[in-house]
């Protein structure tokens, strides 16, 4: 996996873990199923929060290399000359779409999405974790302000907050339904 480091706060991570456990207890589903569904929700929210760009605004130069040695280089056409990057924002969204494909949602993206995404489970049934990675080469800089709006986006943290809110609402609705069905 490449060096993509969109980080969550510890508080958000703890809250997510708590909600996943509560959802697992409330639905009786396996941890893998609950984690997969939360991962999908997170990807859908991230797609919404990752802006696209038009070809006219996209750079003639692309970021090439890794770490401190990375530099902007002109993108070359096959026949020579400099080509424009057609839609870097679309490529950033493709990484999230590729994760959705890996989590079992067919028909979400193509070769680019598969190339720039990773999703895998770790651990056993008691300590299962899901790792999701949008490995698009410029997603970090895009998230930190190198985007059409020229402001930091905090894609992952904002997406997670949306998922946490929707998961809490689902749990509240489930509890309300149970109370109603029991006549309490």
C-alpha positions as CSV (number, residue, x, y, z in Angstrom):
1,X,0.0,0.0,0.0
2,X,1.3,3.5,-0.8
3,X,1.8,6.3,1.8
4,X,-1.7,7.6,1.8
5,X,-2.3,9.1,5.3
6,X,-5.8,10.5,5.5
7,X,-6.1,10.3,9.3
8,X,-9.0,10.0,11.7
9,X,-9.1,11.5,15.2
10,X,-8.9,9.0,18.1
11,X,-12.3,10.1,19.3
12,X,-13.9,9.4,15.9
13,X,-12.2,6.0,15.8
14,X,-13.5,5.1,19.3
15,X,-17.0,6.2,18.5
16,X,-17.0,4.2,15.3
17,X,-15.8,1.1,17.1
18,X,-18.6,1.6,19.7
19,X,-21.3,2.0,17.0
20,X,-20.1,-1.0,15.1
21,X,-20.3,-3.2,18.3
22,X,-23.8,-1.7,19.0
23,X,-25.0,-2.3,15.5
24,X,-23.7,-5.9,15.6
25,X,-25.6,-6.5,18.9
26,X,-28.7,-4.9,17.6
27,X,-28.9,-6.7,14.3
28,X,-27.3,-10.0,15.3
29,X,-25.1,-9.9,12.2
30,X,-21.5,-11.0,11.9
31,X,-18.8,-8.3,12.5
32,X,-17.6,-8.7,8.9
33,X,-21.0,-7.8,7.5
34,X,-21.4,-4.8,9.8
35,X,-17.9,-3.6,8.9
36,X,-18.5,-4.0,5.2
37,X,-21.7,-2.0,5.4
38,X,-20.0,0.8,7.4
39,X,-17.2,0.8,4.9
40,X,-19.6,1.2,2.0
41,X,-21.4,4.0,3.8
42,X,-18.0,5.7,4.3
43,X,-17.1,5.4,0.6
44,X,-20.4,6.8,-0.5
45,X,-19.9,9.8,1.8
46,X,-16.3,10.2,0.6
47,X,-17.4,10.2,-3.0
48,X,-19.8,13.1,-2.2
49,X,-17.1,15.1,-0.4
50,X,-14.4,14.6,-3.1
51,X,-14.9,17.4,-5.7
52,X,-14.4,16.7,-9.3
53,X,-12.7,19.1,-11.7
54,X,-13.4,20.1,-15.3
55,X,-10.7,19.4,-17.9
56,X,-10.2,23.1,-18.3
57,X,-9.1,23.5,-14.7
58,X,-7.0,20.4,-14.6
59,X,-3.2,20.8,-14.5
60,X,-0.9,20.3,-17.5
61,X,1.6,19.0,-15.0
62,X,1.2,15.9,-12.8
63,X,2.8,14.9,-9.5
64,X,5.3,12.1,-10.1
65,X,7.4,10.2,-7.6
66,X,7.0,9.5,-3.9
67,X,7.8,11.3,-0.6
68,X,10.2,14.2,-0.6
69,X,11.6,13.3,-4.0
70,X,8.2,13.9,-5.8
71,X,8.1,16.6,-8.4
72,X,5.7,18.0,-11.0
73,X,6.4,16.8,-14.5
74,X,4.7,17.5,-17.8
75,X,2.3,14.8,-18.9
76,X,3.3,13.6,-22.4
77,X,1.0,12.6,-25.2
78,X,1.7,9.4,-27.0
79,X,2.8,11.3,-30.2
80,X,4.8,13.9,-28.2
81,X,3.8,17.2,-26.7
82,X,2.1,17.9,-23.4
83,X,-1.3,16.5,-22.6
84,X,-3.8,17.7,-20.0
85,X,-4.8,15.5,-17.2
86,X,-8.5,15.0,-18.2
87,X,-10.0,14.9,-14.7
88,X,-7.9,14.5,-11.6
89,X,-11.0,14.9,-9.4
90,X,-12.7,12.1,-11.2
91,X,-9.6,9.9,-10.6
92,X,-9.8,10.7,-6.9
93,X,-13.4,9.7,-6.9
94,X,-12.4,6.5,-8.8
95,X,-10.4,5.3,-5.8
96,X,-13.5,5.4,-3.6
97,X,-15.5,3.6,-6.3
98,X,-12.9,0.9,-6.5
99,X,-13.2,0.3,-2.8
100,X,-17.0,-0.1,-3.2
101,X,-16.3,-2.7,-5.9
102,X,-14.0,-4.5,-3.6
103,X,-16.7,-4.5,-0.9
104,X,-19.2,-6.2,-3.2
105,X,-20.9,-3.4,-5.1
106,X,-20.6,-4.4,-8.7
107,X,-20.4,-2.0,-11.6
108,X,-18.7,0.9,-9.7
109,X,-15.8,2.2,-11.8
110,X,-13.3,0.6,-14.2
111,X,-9.6,-0.1,-14.4
112,X,-8.6,3.2,-12.8
113,X,-10.8,2.5,-9.8
114,X,-9.3,-1.0,-9.3
115,X,-5.7,0.4,-9.7
116,X,-6.1,3.1,-7.0
117,X,-8.1,1.2,-4.3
118,X,-7.5,-1.4,-1.6
119,X,-9.8,-3.0,0.9
120,X,-9.0,-6.0,3.1
121,X,-9.9,-7.5,6.4
122,X,-7.5,-8.3,9.2
123,X,-7.7,-10.3,12.4
124,X,-10.0,-13.0,13.6
125,X,-13.7,-13.0,14.4
126,X,-13.2,-11.3,17.8
127,X,-10.8,-8.6,16.6
128,X,-11.8,-8.1,13.0
129,X,-10.8,-4.8,11.3
130,X,-11.4,-3.5,7.8
131,X,-8.7,-1.4,6.0
132,X,-9.9,0.9,3.2
133,X,-7.4,2.8,1.1
134,X,-7.9,5.3,-1.8
135,X,-4.3,5.1,-3.1
136,X,-4.8,7.7,-5.8
137,X,-1.3,9.4,-6.1
138,X,-2.5,13.0,-5.3
139,X,-5.5,12.3,-2.9
140,X,-3.5,13.7,0.1
141,X,-2.6,16.9,-1.6
142,X,-6.2,17.2,-3.0
143,X,-7.5,16.7,0.5
144,X,-5.1,19.3,2.0
145,X,-6.0,22.1,-0.4
146,X,-4.6,21.4,-3.9
147,X,-8.1,21.3,-5.3
148,X,-10.5,23.6,-7.2
149,X,-11.8,25.2,-4.0
150,X,-8.2,25.8,-2.7
151,X,-9.2,24.9,0.8
152,X,-8.6,21.7,2.9
153,X,-11.4,19.2,2.5
154,X,-10.8,16.7,5.4
155,X,-12.6,14.2,3.2
156,X,-12.2,11.2,5.5
157,X,-13.0,12.8,8.8
158,X,-16.1,14.6,7.4
159,X,-17.2,11.5,5.7
160,X,-16.8,9.5,8.9
161,X,-18.8,12.1,10.9
162,X,-21.7,11.7,8.4
163,X,-21.5,7.9,8.7
164,X,-21.5,8.1,12.5
165,X,-24.5,10.3,12.5
166,X,-26.4,8.0,10.1
167,X,-25.5,4.9,12.1
168,X,-26.6,6.5,15.4
169,X,-30.0,7.4,13.7
170,X,-30.3,3.8,12.5
171,X,-29.7,2.5,16.0
172,X,-32.2,5.0,17.5
173,X,-34.9,4.0,14.9
174,X,-34.3,0.3,15.6
175,X,-34.7,0.9,19.4
176,X,-37.8,3.0,18.8
177,X,-39.3,0.2,16.6
178,X,-38.5,-2.5,19.2
179,X,-40.2,-0.3,22.0
180,X,-43.2,0.2,19.7
181,X,-43.5,-3.5,18.9
182,X,-43.3,-4.4,22.6
183,X,-45.8,-1.8,23.5
184,X,-43.5,0.2,25.8
